Amino acid sequence: MNLIRFKIVLIILKYLHNKKNGKENMSKTAIFAFQGEAICFSHALLNVLDLHNKGEEATLIIEGKACSLVKELADPEAPFAGLYKKVKELGLIGAVCRACSAKMGVLEEVTAQNLPLGEDLQGHPSWDGYLTRGYTIITL
């Protein structure tokens, strides 16, 4: 129960800080992409970019089978490679799961692309870290 109260206090403090700085309406969204099909992953890319372009704080966390797309989309000829490149260049990728990247055989590629690794939950990115910082989590 104390952890829940602590999280509520953090959310309230963040809201008050943002209100003081004129950002009370700014949302924070963390999109966790799990699907390994490029067509599904493209929606995560499109939405994180759309939120960013509208002035919202958005981040993409790549998990599960989606980790394999990091290698696939590095090929400029791959469908959605341009969209992936833009999201990456804007720094909108918050984390790529270390455990899933290793399991999918792309950990070396993730590291070569200098993408941040998420590993604070037994090798996976923790949702709690994003919730504590006031993010709304969406999974795809």
N, C-alpha and C positions, 0 to 999 in steps of 0.2 A: 504494500500500500504506500509506503514511503517513496518508492521509486516513481509511482504514478504521480504523487503530489509534486515531486521534484520536476518531472517532465512538464506538468501543468505550469509550474512557476517559471520554468525556462521559456515556455511558449508565451506566457504573459509578458515576461521581461523583453523578449524579442519583439513582441507587438508594440510595447511601449517605446522601445528604442527606435523602431521603424516609424512610429507615429511622430516622435520628436524630430526625426530627420525627414519628414515628409514622404515616407514610403509605406504608409499604413495599408495601402491596397496592393502592394507588390506581393505576388504569390511566389512560392518556391515549389518546384515540382521535380521529383526524381522519377525518371522512367526506367524501370528495370525490364530489359529485353531478354527474354529466355528463348524465344523461337529461333530455330536454326535455318528457316527458309528466308531467303533474301527478300521476297515479296512482303513477308510479315515484318521483317526487320526494318524495311524501308519506311514503314509507318512510324516506328520509334524515331528514326532519323528525321522524318518530316515534322513530327510533332515537337521534338526538342528544339529544332531550328525555328519553327513557328513561334513557340513560346519565347525563345530568345529574341527573335526579331520584333516581338511585341513589347519588349522591355521587361519581361518576366525573368526570374532566375530559374534556369532549367539545367538539368544534368542527366546524362545517359549512363546507366550502369549496365554493362554487358555481362550476362550470366548464362549458364547452361549451354545449350547447343549453339546459341548465338555467338559464343566465343569463336567458333570455327569461322565465322564470317569475317573476322579481323584479317585473316590471311587472304581469304577470297576477294574481299573488297580492296585490298592493296593493289590488285591488278587494275590498271586504269581502264581496261576494256570490259571489266565485269559490270553487269547491270547494277546501278546505284552506286558505283565507285565514286562518281563526282560528288554525290550527296554525302557519302561517308567522309570524303576528303574535306569537304566544307565544315562538317560538324567537328571533325578532328582539329582542323586548323583554328577554329573558334574556341577550342578548349572546352567543348561541351561534354566530352567523355569524362565522367567523374571517376569511373573505375571499371576495370575488367577483372572478372573473377579469376584469382590465381588457381584455385583448385580445379575449376572447370576448364581453364585454359590448358592446364597440365593434362587433364583427362582427355581433352579433345586434340592434344598434340600440337598446340599452337602457342605455348608459353614463350618459346624463343621468338616467335614473330611478334607477339604482344610487346615483349621487351625491346625488340629491334625498332618497333614503331614508337617507342618511348611513351607508351600509354600507362596511366597509373593503375597499379594492381590493387584490388580490394581483397583483403585477407583477414580482416579482424574478427570473423566468425568462423573459426576452424577452417580457414583457407578461403572463405567466401566473404563478400561484402555484407556487412550487417545493416539491416533495415533500421535498427535502433539508432544508429549514428545519424541517419538522415531524419528520422522522426524527431530526435532530440534537437536538431537544428531547425525544426519547423517546416520540413518538407512534407508535401503530400506525395504519397507513393502510388505510382501507377505501374501495373505489370502488363506486359504484352508477351 
